[in-house]
């Protein structure tokens, strides 16, 4: 590999001759041989910030049109051709807590591309300088949290919310499809009174619907940006109105609404908006985890388990047991939830640390929230397409389980009292006979009286919205 010699405030250093990054990036590569590089999808919102800064600086007459246009063209080339620049951002996540190395990595790549556009050699910075021009009116301390927020909102709007909406719609569809099917309800993992399978799934759909609302509310807070705060929130080295112009250009660039935050000192020193978003993503992942667990338990067997649901047979389930099919999509959800739990703990811990005017856990916060958004987006879509959409009810097994349920006896309590109803259930269990046989043997009810009262379809009515049946008023 051939090298060029670059110089920064520390001194001279060798940089690969064809690299768009420069001296400070090279020092970061050497000094932080820890973990993995910052995900490229986290770099893209930073490029948007730099593009909008060039527009703003030109609008405020801080920079010439020639240099502004070159920076904008450089940013556009990176945004439009990301595959060409995958190796230009090698700085690890585990670096300085402010993210200075990543900011300078971005500044150098944009500056070198802009100089190339203007006819200069890489590393010469003949026309465009990383600090003086690309980083003009900015600090890492305000642009890095801005990039995290912008990236989180974009990823959530483009990927997460559509995936969750798809999931919710599939659950609503299944709720309607399963509405006529009455099954055994279960509490404490024990038989309970009947419920419609559709009612069960309506609960799942409602969970995801409310999770989506909570995430949307969190995203509104994430749309308030601290850009223009520069070093400590005071906005030193900016011109009045820089922040407003920046937010308008970022909104125009992304097609989303961003505003200047009310207090830049808060957003530079803390990370509450992202912590809140992370918490809502964790809650939603927990909802999906509960749904997946319920479905895999209801589908367990298929012969020696509950077996009330039939999952799609997507792939062989065992390398040794022929014909075995496993609830693989449910298990993928379980693992994603475990990872998101860890990411949320990381974001929460990182968000409450840092000292005085700056949170110094920015890069790991960026990496963790990005992974959580991506994982929940992908698993929600995968679970919907590969599990929910093809899910079927085993109506024969459902009816068998319902007919055997001792908790149908609950319908008798208003007529004959709790104690006698319990006596019927206990006798039926002990002697392995039906509730009807037990009731008759004890002399509490005739078969005709039993059949008139114990109707599973009435027991599965939602009494919250209906007048109580006459039998319950006796």
LOLUMGU-783444 format. One line per 3 residues: number of its first residue (from 1); their letters; for each residue x, y, z of C-alpha. Coordinates in nm, 3 decimals. Layout:
<sites>
NUM) A) X,Y,Z ~ ...
</sites>
This chain:
<sites>
1) XXX) 0.000,0.000,0.000 ~ 0.129,0.344,-0.089 ~ 0.099,0.634,0.153
4) XXX) 0.084,1.012,0.158 ~ 0.207,1.231,0.441 ~ -0.049,1.449,0.616
7) XXX) -0.008,1.687,0.904 ~ -0.246,1.789,1.179 ~ -0.200,1.978,1.506
10) XXX) -0.015,1.678,1.653 ~ 0.232,1.643,1.369 ~ 0.293,1.436,1.055
13) XXX) 0.146,1.093,0.991 ~ 0.122,0.842,0.705 ~ -0.222,0.800,0.547
16) XXX) -0.308,0.550,0.269 ~ -0.267,0.748,-0.054 ~ -0.610,0.660,-0.195
19) XXX) -0.803,0.711,0.130 ~ -1.054,0.995,0.154 ~ -1.001,1.011,0.529
22) XXX) -0.706,1.197,0.673 ~ -0.464,1.239,0.961 ~ -0.708,1.244,1.252
25) XXX) -0.889,0.936,1.125 ~ -0.558,0.756,1.086 ~ -0.465,0.840,1.446
28) XXX) -0.801,0.704,1.563 ~ -0.739,0.378,1.376 ~ -0.407,0.340,1.553
31) XXX) -0.518,0.453,1.898 ~ -0.852,0.275,1.924 ~ -0.801,-0.085,1.817
34) XXX) -1.114,-0.179,2.010 ~ -1.426,-0.356,1.891 ~ -1.592,-0.276,1.561
37) XXX) -1.623,0.025,1.332 ~ -1.916,0.264,1.353 ~ -2.201,0.128,1.142
40) XXX) -2.224,0.305,0.807 ~ -2.594,0.372,0.858 ~ -2.490,0.593,1.153
43) XXX) -2.255,0.787,0.928 ~ -2.522,0.879,0.673 ~ -2.720,1.113,0.902
46) XXX) -2.390,1.281,0.988 ~ -2.333,1.344,0.617 ~ -2.679,1.503,0.605
49) XXX) -2.579,1.733,0.892 ~ -2.262,1.838,0.707 ~ -2.454,1.902,0.385
52) XXX) -2.705,2.120,0.566 ~ -2.428,2.305,0.750 ~ -2.272,2.397,0.414
55) XXX) -2.608,2.529,0.295 ~ -2.656,2.726,0.616 ~ -2.305,2.873,0.617
58) XXX) -2.350,2.989,0.258 ~ -2.693,3.136,0.339 ~ -2.531,3.332,0.624
61) XXX) -2.241,3.439,0.397 ~ -1.979,3.253,0.602 ~ -1.854,3.056,0.305
64) XXX) -1.834,3.110,-0.070 ~ -2.075,2.947,-0.313 ~ -1.783,2.763,-0.472
67) XXX) -1.684,2.592,-0.148 ~ -2.041,2.538,-0.032 ~ -2.134,2.375,-0.363
70) XXX) -1.826,2.150,-0.348 ~ -1.914,2.031,0.005 ~ -2.277,1.972,-0.094
73) XXX) -2.172,1.777,-0.404 ~ -1.932,1.569,-0.195 ~ -2.207,1.489,0.057
76) XXX) -2.449,1.401,-0.221 ~ -2.198,1.167,-0.380 ~ -2.153,0.981,-0.050
79) XXX) -2.529,0.967,0.015 ~ -2.601,0.847,-0.340 ~ -2.313,0.598,-0.362
82) XXX) -2.268,0.460,-0.010 ~ -2.106,0.134,-0.126 ~ -1.810,0.329,-0.262
85) XXX) -1.737,0.471,0.082 ~ -1.785,0.174,0.314 ~ -1.413,0.156,0.395
88) XXX) -1.372,0.529,0.446 ~ -1.521,0.530,0.797 ~ -1.308,0.283,0.997
91) XXX) -1.323,0.460,1.336 ~ -1.441,0.221,1.611 ~ -1.750,0.274,1.822
94) XXX) -1.525,0.262,2.128 ~ -1.341,0.594,2.099 ~ -1.370,0.927,2.271
97) XXX) -1.705,0.966,2.442 ~ -1.801,1.278,2.248 ~ -1.748,1.108,1.913
100) XXX) -1.483,1.357,1.799 ~ -1.296,1.095,1.598 ~ -1.609,1.009,1.400
103) XXX) -1.691,1.376,1.343 ~ -1.341,1.439,1.213 ~ -1.355,1.122,1.004
106) XXX) -1.667,1.261,0.837 ~ -1.512,1.607,0.802 ~ -1.201,1.464,0.636
109) XXX) -1.385,1.239,0.392 ~ -1.619,1.520,0.286 ~ -1.330,1.768,0.260
112) XXX) -1.116,1.536,0.048 ~ -1.406,1.454,-0.182 ~ -1.487,1.824,-0.216
115) XXX) -1.123,1.902,-0.298 ~ -1.120,1.623,-0.554 ~ -1.431,1.775,-0.715
118) XXX) -1.245,2.108,-0.733 ~ -0.938,1.945,-0.889 ~ -0.708,1.919,-0.588
121) XXX) -0.515,1.613,-0.467 ~ -0.632,1.404,-0.172 ~ -0.481,1.525,0.151
124) XXX) -0.387,1.868,0.018 ~ -0.697,2.050,0.149 ~ -0.611,2.317,-0.107
127) XXX) -0.966,2.453,-0.123 ~ -1.176,2.285,0.148 ~ -1.042,2.226,0.500
130) XXX) -1.201,1.965,0.734 ~ -1.216,2.199,1.035 ~ -1.237,2.544,0.879
133) XXX) -1.502,2.467,0.618 ~ -1.677,2.130,0.665 ~ -1.695,2.178,1.043
136) XXX) -1.770,2.551,1.024 ~ -2.014,2.677,1.292 ~ -2.017,2.330,1.448
139) XXX) -1.869,2.119,1.724 ~ -1.870,1.744,1.773 ~ -2.062,1.818,2.092
142) XXX) -2.371,1.942,1.910 ~ -2.345,1.763,1.574 ~ -2.296,1.411,1.711
145) XXX) -2.615,1.414,1.926 ~ -2.792,1.581,1.634 ~ -2.682,1.300,1.401
148) XXX) -2.797,1.037,1.653 ~ -3.141,1.198,1.676 ~ -3.178,1.250,1.301
151) XXX) -3.064,0.895,1.227 ~ -3.298,0.746,1.489 ~ -3.599,0.933,1.355
154) XXX) -3.521,0.845,0.991 ~ -3.466,0.476,1.069 ~ -3.779,0.458,1.282
157) XXX) -3.997,0.633,1.024 ~ -3.858,0.441,0.726 ~ -3.824,0.096,0.882
160) XXX) -3.957,0.045,1.233 ~ -4.302,0.202,1.212 ~ -4.391,0.037,0.878
163) XXX) -4.281,-0.303,1.013 ~ -4.485,-0.260,1.331 ~ -4.785,-0.142,1.130
166) XXX) -4.758,-0.459,0.920 ~ -4.745,-0.663,1.240 ~ -5.050,-0.489,1.386
169) XXX) -5.253,-0.539,1.066 ~ -5.169,-0.909,1.059 ~ -5.280,-0.947,1.421
172) XXX) -5.606,-0.764,1.348 ~ -5.663,-0.992,1.048 ~ -5.607,-1.301,1.262
175) XXX) -5.838,-1.161,1.530 ~ -6.118,-1.139,1.274 ~ -6.034,-1.476,1.120
178) XXX) -6.043,-1.648,1.460 ~ -6.346,-1.464,1.598 ~ -6.588,-1.759,1.588
181) XXX) -6.349,-2.003,1.753 ~ -6.409,-2.051,2.127 ~ -6.124,-2.196,2.330
184) XXX) -6.009,-2.255,2.683 ~ -5.882,-1.940,2.849 ~ -5.574,-1.983,3.065
187) XXX) -5.459,-1.798,3.375 ~ -5.161,-1.901,3.589 ~ -5.098,-2.163,3.312
190) XXX) -5.416,-2.333,3.432 ~ -5.754,-2.373,3.263 ~ -5.980,-2.070,3.295
193) XXX) -6.316,-1.962,3.154 ~ -6.366,-1.969,2.775 ~ -6.243,-1.697,2.544
196) XXX) -6.266,-1.650,2.172 ~ -5.936,-1.704,1.991 ~ -6.013,-1.380,1.812
199) XXX) -6.044,-1.197,2.144 ~ -5.702,-1.330,2.245 ~ -5.550,-1.195,1.924
202) XXX) -5.734,-0.865,1.958 ~ -5.540,-0.817,2.280 ~ -5.215,-0.874,2.094
205) XXX) -5.314,-0.625,1.823 ~ -5.403,-0.366,2.087 ~ -5.063,-0.408,2.254
208) XXX) -4.877,-0.334,1.932 ~ -5.111,-0.047,1.844 ~ -5.037,0.124,2.175
211) XXX) -4.666,0.051,2.144 ~ -4.667,0.227,1.807 ~ -4.834,0.531,1.963
214) XXX) -4.574,0.543,2.240 ~ -4.288,0.518,1.990 ~ -4.440,0.796,1.777
217) XXX) -4.463,1.018,2.083 ~ -4.098,0.946,2.168 ~ -3.996,1.032,1.810
220) XXX) -4.154,1.375,1.847 ~ -3.913,1.448,2.130 ~ -3.625,1.312,1.921
223) XXX) -3.714,1.564,1.649 ~ -3.591,1.851,1.866 ~ -3.223,1.906,1.781
226) XXX) -2.937,2.070,1.974 ~ -2.756,2.177,1.655 ~ -2.604,2.522,1.691
229) XXX) -2.509,2.465,2.053 ~ -2.146,2.398,1.948 ~ -1.906,2.331,2.237
232) XXX) -2.111,2.368,2.556 ~ -2.454,2.483,2.440 ~ -2.385,2.857,2.414
235) XXX) -2.350,2.854,2.035 ~ -2.003,3.005,2.029 ~ -1.864,3.056,1.673
238) XXX) -2.212,3.065,1.518 ~ -2.422,3.350,1.382 ~ -2.770,3.412,1.520
241) XXX) -3.025,3.203,1.334 ~ -2.781,2.928,1.239 ~ -2.977,2.668,1.439
244) XXX) -3.313,2.757,1.283 ~ -3.171,2.747,0.932 ~ -3.000,2.415,1.001
247) XXX) -3.323,2.255,1.120 ~ -3.513,2.385,0.818 ~ -3.250,2.243,0.581
250) XXX) -3.242,1.908,0.767 ~ -3.622,1.893,0.746 ~ -3.609,1.970,0.375
253) XXX) -3.338,1.710,0.315 ~ -3.511,1.428,0.505 ~ -3.875,1.510,0.438
256) XXX) -3.934,1.496,0.813 ~ -4.004,1.774,1.061 ~ -3.714,1.879,1.285
259) XXX) -3.700,2.177,1.522 ~ -3.448,2.350,1.743 ~ -3.466,2.214,2.096
262) XXX) -3.577,2.450,2.372 ~ -3.260,2.406,2.578 ~ -2.933,2.308,2.413
265) XXX) -2.759,2.272,2.749 ~ -2.990,1.982,2.830 ~ -2.938,1.796,2.504
268) XXX) -2.560,1.831,2.506 ~ -2.526,1.715,2.865 ~ -2.791,1.443,2.874
271) XXX) -2.950,1.184,2.649 ~ -3.306,1.162,2.776 ~ -3.482,1.175,2.438
274) XXX) -3.291,0.874,2.305 ~ -3.321,0.698,2.642 ~ -3.699,0.739,2.619
277) XXX) -3.707,0.609,2.261 ~ -3.493,0.312,2.366 ~ -3.733,0.237,2.652
280) XXX) -4.035,0.244,2.420 ~ -3.858,0.013,2.176 ~ -3.781,-0.222,2.466
283) XXX) -4.146,-0.219,2.574 ~ -4.262,-0.294,2.220 ~ -4.005,-0.574,2.186
286) XXX) -4.140,-0.709,2.514 ~ -4.493,-0.707,2.373 ~ -4.378,-0.903,2.070
289) XXX) -4.187,-1.140,2.296 ~ -4.504,-1.210,2.497 ~ -4.704,-1.266,2.178
292) XXX) -4.440,-1.499,2.035 ~ -4.422,-1.697,2.359 ~ -4.801,-1.737,2.374
295) XXX) -4.811,-1.857,2.015 ~ -4.529,-2.107,2.053 ~ -4.689,-2.249,2.369
298) XXX) -5.029,-2.275,2.201 ~ -4.859,-2.447,1.906 ~ -4.647,-2.680,2.118
301) XXX) -4.666,-3.052,2.048 ~ -4.809,-3.108,1.798 ~ -4.927,-3.442,1.945
304) XXX) -4.816,-3.429,2.308 ~ -4.868,-3.059,2.375 ~ -5.142,-2.797,2.367
307) XXX) -5.149,-2.800,1.988 ~ -5.424,-2.542,1.943 ~ -5.232,-2.341,1.684
310) XXX) -5.041,-2.461,1.377 ~ -4.731,-2.263,1.279 ~ -4.608,-2.264,0.919
313) XXX) -4.348,-2.532,0.842 ~ -4.070,-2.307,0.719 ~ -3.769,-2.536,0.754
316) XXX) -3.667,-2.873,0.905 ~ -3.644,-2.840,1.282 ~ -3.391,-3.103,1.367
319) XXX) -3.072,-3.252,1.228 ~ -3.153,-3.588,1.388 ~ -3.533,-3.610,1.431
322) XXX) -3.705,-3.644,1.091 ~ -4.022,-3.443,1.036 ~ -3.970,-3.217,1.336
325) XXX) -4.080,-2.854,1.296 ~ -3.980,-2.591,1.550 ~ -4.120,-2.244,1.635
328) XXX) -3.812,-2.077,1.490 ~ -3.963,-1.734,1.429 ~ -4.082,-1.720,1.790
331) XXX) -3.733,-1.808,1.910 ~ -3.581,-1.537,1.690 ~ -3.815,-1.288,1.860
334) XXX) -3.698,-1.414,2.200 ~ -3.334,-1.356,2.113 ~ -3.397,-1.012,1.964
337) XXX) -3.576,-0.914,2.283 ~ -3.277,-1.029,2.488 ~ -3.045,-0.814,2.276
340) XXX) -3.274,-0.510,2.294 ~ -3.291,-0.547,2.672 ~ -2.913,-0.526,2.682
343) XXX) -2.905,-0.231,2.443 ~ -3.162,-0.043,2.650 ~ -2.958,-0.102,2.965
346) XXX) -2.655,0.035,2.780 ~ -2.842,0.344,2.659 ~ -2.995,0.405,3.001
349) XXX) -2.661,0.376,3.181 ~ -2.482,0.584,2.920 ~ -2.754,0.848,2.918
352) XXX) -2.722,0.912,3.291 ~ -2.346,0.952,3.282 ~ -2.104,1.206,3.145
355) XXX) -2.001,1.514,3.338 ~ -2.118,1.872,3.351 ~ -2.180,2.012,2.998
358) XXX) -2.131,1.696,2.792 ~ -2.249,1.337,2.780 ~ -1.942,1.131,2.693
361) XXX) -2.103,0.803,2.590 ~ -2.234,0.919,2.253 ~ -2.085,0.656,2.020
364) XXX) -2.209,0.354,2.218 ~ -2.550,0.521,2.255 ~ -2.562,0.569,1.878
367) XXX) -2.461,0.209,1.812 ~ -2.703,0.061,2.067 ~ -3.012,0.257,1.963
370) XXX) -2.940,0.193,1.596 ~ -2.914,-0.182,1.657 ~ -3.237,-0.188,1.858
373) XXX) -3.430,-0.003,1.587 ~ -3.290,-0.229,1.315 ~ -3.347,-0.552,1.506
376) XXX) -3.705,-0.474,1.605 ~ -3.784,-0.361,1.249 ~ -3.644,-0.679,1.098
379) XXX) -3.788,-0.926,1.348 ~ -4.135,-0.768,1.337 ~ -4.142,-0.806,0.959
382) XXX) -3.996,-1.157,0.967 ~ -4.237,-1.276,1.237 ~ -4.533,-1.130,1.047
385) XXX) -4.445,-1.281,0.710 ~ -4.305,-1.615,0.827 ~ -4.523,-1.695,1.129
388) XXX) -4.837,-1.484,1.174 ~ -4.964,-1.463,0.818 ~ -4.958,-1.843,0.780
391) XXX) -5.077,-1.922,1.132 ~ -5.376,-2.158,1.151 ~ -5.612,-2.270,1.425
394) XXX) -5.642,-2.641,1.507 ~ -6.015,-2.627,1.568 ~ -6.049,-2.996,1.648
397) XXX) -5.788,-2.976,1.923 ~ -5.933,-2.648,2.050 ~ -6.278,-2.807,2.088
400) XXX) -6.135,-3.114,2.261 ~ -5.956,-2.898,2.516 ~ -6.261,-2.679,2.566
403) XXX) -6.492,-2.975,2.625 ~ -6.254,-3.113,2.890 ~ -6.215,-2.784,3.073
406) XXX) -6.331,-2.790,3.434 ~ -6.364,-2.413,3.440 ~ -6.687,-2.426,3.243
409) XXX) -6.827,-2.483,3.589 ~ -6.787,-2.109,3.651 ~ -7.116,-2.049,3.469
412) XXX) -7.294,-2.254,3.737 ~ -7.181,-2.043,4.032 ~ -7.447,-1.770,3.998
415) XXX) -7.718,-2.040,3.987 ~ -7.610,-2.296,4.249 ~ -7.338,-2.106,4.439
418) XXX) -6.959,-2.118,4.446 ~ -6.926,-2.410,4.690 ~ -7.148,-2.650,4.498
421) XXX) -6.985,-2.552,4.169 ~ -6.642,-2.623,4.319 ~ -6.771,-2.959,4.445
424) XXX) -6.879,-3.050,4.092 ~ -6.537,-2.958,3.948 ~ -6.344,-3.151,4.211
427) XXX) -6.554,-3.465,4.169 ~ -6.517,-3.449,3.790 ~ -6.140,-3.422,3.819
430) XXX) -6.105,-3.692,4.080 ~ -6.323,-3.946,3.901 ~ -6.227,-3.841,3.547
433) XXX) -6.587,-3.778,3.447 ~ -6.753,-3.484,3.275 ~ -6.887,-3.182,3.462
436) XXX) -7.236,-3.276,3.350 ~ -7.201,-3.627,3.492 ~ -7.060,-3.489,3.815
439) XXX) -7.342,-3.235,3.855 ~ -7.604,-3.503,3.801 ~ -7.434,-3.751,4.037
442) XXX) -7.423,-3.491,4.313 ~ -7.788,-3.403,4.254 ~ -7.716,-3.035,4.200
445) XXX) -7.848,-3.013,3.842 ~ -8.018,-3.229,3.582 ~ -7.854,-3.276,3.242
448) XXX) -8.111,-3.042,3.088 ~ -8.044,-2.771,3.346 ~ -7.672,-2.811,3.297
451) XXX) -7.694,-2.775,2.918 ~ -7.915,-2.468,2.954 ~ -7.661,-2.289,3.173
454) XXX) -7.320,-2.407,3.050 ~ -7.288,-2.250,2.706 ~ -6.926,-2.162,2.615
457) XXX) -7.039,-1.916,2.348 ~ -7.217,-1.710,2.614 ~ -6.926,-1.736,2.854
460) XXX) -6.697,-1.582,2.589 ~ -6.914,-1.271,2.551 ~ -6.747,-0.947,2.654
463) XXX) -6.973,-0.849,2.945 ~ -6.815,-0.509,2.975 ~ -7.025,-0.387,2.686
466) XXX) -7.339,-0.601,2.722 ~ -7.627,-0.646,2.962 ~ -7.574,-0.948,3.185
469) XXX) -7.763,-1.261,3.074 ~ -8.069,-1.346,3.286 ~ -7.901,-1.651,3.436
472) XXX) -7.636,-1.425,3.593 ~ -7.900,-1.211,3.756 ~ -8.082,-1.501,3.928
</sites>
